[in-house]
Amino acid sequence: MDKTTLIQSLDDSAAQFIELVKDLTKDEFEVNINNKWSAGQDLVHLIKVLQIVNIGFTLPKPILRLVFGINIKESRSFEDLRQLYKNALEGGAKAPTMYIPKPVSHTEKDRLIQKYASLNKSFIGKLNNHTPHELNSYRLPHPILGKISLVELASFTSFHTSHHIDVLKSKLAHLNNK
């Protein structure tokens, strides 16, 4: 996926998530459904991910090379990476503790949405500051996928948001069918 398409994907998935949560009622935002996170917790989880990804994308390239090495193989496609992640989840992979959100109040919703939108915009800006060669060459660690290229991490960030949109839609449908 080229950088322009990837940026559009990041922008679209964030806009879709915001559209999904912005008008949720207190119950829809706060209730845990089937022992899964609430919509508010999904939002905080995505914020936590973007905070870490933003930090990673600001590390100096010599540090990236020294600490995580250079990607010597071709970066995996968006679809291949998504399937790898899906297989890992089906195999029991879970979010590390640092990404697990505490309960979230509906009163925090608007502030959290603004924070999420701001972090996503910041991430897109950082992504834009890297050449395609840099995005394919430098790596960062992913808690489930291991060391992946920057372009793979950006792809992950996009489909990870889409994954949470799908999961949240399913949870909300279950809640509203009670």
Secondary structure, 3 states (H helix, E strand, C coil): CCHHHHHHHHHHHHHHHHHHHCCCCHHHHHCCCCCCCCHHHHHHHHHHHHHHHHHHHHCCHHHHHHHHCECCCCCCCHHHHHHHHHHHHHCCCCCCHHHCCCCCCHHHHHHHHHHHHHHHHHHHHHHHCCCHHHHHHEEEEECCCEEEEHHHHHHHHHHHHHHHHHHHHHHHHHHHCC
